[in-house]
Each structure stands twice: as C-alpha cells, then as structure tokens.
C-alpha cells in the first residue's frame, strides 16, 4: 500500500547556531535580542497553539476562514497536477485545506528545520493523501539555495505555500530576499501563496499581543525559563516584565522582555548586566497594507495576481506569480 511506504527524506540543514551561542551573542549586543525561532521549544510550541485559540488573536482563525472560503478559487488559479512546496510546514494543518481543493495535486514538499516533527507529519500526510507524492526536506526555509533539486512534473504548477503571516517575522528587506530566493528555487512561472497580516486599528493589534489571559506573555517569558533550564541561567522572572506594542512608523508589533531593575544575571557561565528598563527583543511582527506588500513582492520578481481578504479586513492571502 502506497501510504505505508517510507517517504523520501532529504536532510540538507546546515549546522544551526545553538541556543547557547545565539543567546550569548544576542545578549552581548548593545540592543539585546534573541532570534525568534528559539521561542518554539516544546513548551513554546504548546503555548503558541494556545495563543492561536485566544479570542483576541485573530490571525489563525481568520486565515483558516479565508482558506476554507476561497480554496476553490485558489485551486482554479493553480490548476491541475500541482506541486505544493510548503516553507516552514510545522504540523501541515492549513495546507490540507488547499490540497483537498486542488485538482489531482501530484507532489507535496514540506520544508522544516525540526527533523522529528517533519518525519512524523510527513508520514501522516502520505497516509492521509495516498495519491500524493510526499517528499520531506529538512532545511532552513530562509535559505532555499541549499535545498536539493526536485524532479519536476510535467504540466503542473509549482507553488510555494507560506501561511500564518510568518513572513511578518522578517524585516521587509529580509522578506524580499526570502521571496527572491523562493523565485530562484521554484523557477520561472512558479507561484507563491503567502499569508500576510494587514495593518489595522492599533487597539486590535494591542489586544492580540497583550491577551487578557497572559498566554502571550508566558510564551515570551518561556525564553527565560528555557535559559534557566538549558543554560544554567539564574533569571528571576519577577524582575522582568513583558512588553508588546505597535510601532506605526516601522509598521510592526514589537515584543520584548523588559528588566524592571538594575541587575546582573548569570547565563552559561557569563555575567550579563541589565539596566532598569533595558529590553531583550524577542520578536517583530510586521504588518502590511495590500499595495505595500504587492510592491515588496514586485521588487522580488513577482506579479500579484490575486489577493483574498476577510470581511473585516484583518488578514490577506496573496497569490504571486514569478516573472
């Protein structure tokens, strides 16, 4: 039976900077920061799943609704026999809606840096979609030039899928570089289906990142808990506070851990000083209006062909074609 066969698995991930290396490098900077990918350890992933179900956090449910409503239109754009390449596939949840709407899709290529999760979820996808060729690629999706060549099917569209407004965690320059890299990897005439969070009332954004249950704060503070556990650090959580706000000039939500007092913290055998009010940047989340993102995509070599938006104009899904 096709679904019981082990799927092809390409491990082309370069050596990743370790958590300890990244923390010490980030906390040694004038403006302290830690790469946002380190938010997603096992506990962090659980907390983020809880965030996605919060009433204030509109992103996940709004994008799901857009996909459920407009998947037939997306499928008509993409056409028959498509290859779907998902960047940062995670649990491969949202792509299922797209695959079910497509006419005889041929290949699904999940790309993710988490090896064990990728192996597990890719096998589940092969079992749930037995007519689909599933090829898993373990790689840093922001570095598409390292991905192995894949056999090209004849006649089908090659489509990159990048949902969840994950592109908002990249600066506009980084987002443009990422899209240009996807264009080079996927090839001329390929397409990208990208989830993009829209600019909106600042009160909505503030509520989304400062939920009443405090789950987002716990998610960000998990960085300190993880450092205490894995790096022999001695962060006292009550000496820090969570801070998140929308920066309208930069067009982004900024998420920080802020020191309440002057203090020195031990981390991996080093002593790190914090002044009262000094912050650790945990994450940026950039927001765009439709035309703004289209111009960014055009500079990366794409033409924006379609954009699907929910009725409240909270979120968008763009269909871009590489030129």
Secondary structure, DSSP 8 states (H G I E B T S, - for coil): -GGGS--EEEE-------HHHHHHHHHTSSS-B--GGGG-SHHHHHHHHHHHTSSS--HHHHHHHHHHHHHHHHHHHH-SS-EEEEET-TT--HHHHHHHHSSS--EEEEEES-HHHHHHHHHHHHHH-TTSEEEEEES-TT-GGGS------SS--EEEEE-TTGGGGS-HHHHHHHHHHHHHHH-TT-EEEEEEEB---HHHHHHHHS-TT-HHHHHHHHHHHHHHHHS-----GGGEEEEEEEETTTTEEEEEEEESS-EEEEETTEEEEE-TT-EEEEEEEE-B-HHHHHHHHHHTTEEEEEEEE-TTS-EEEEEEEE-
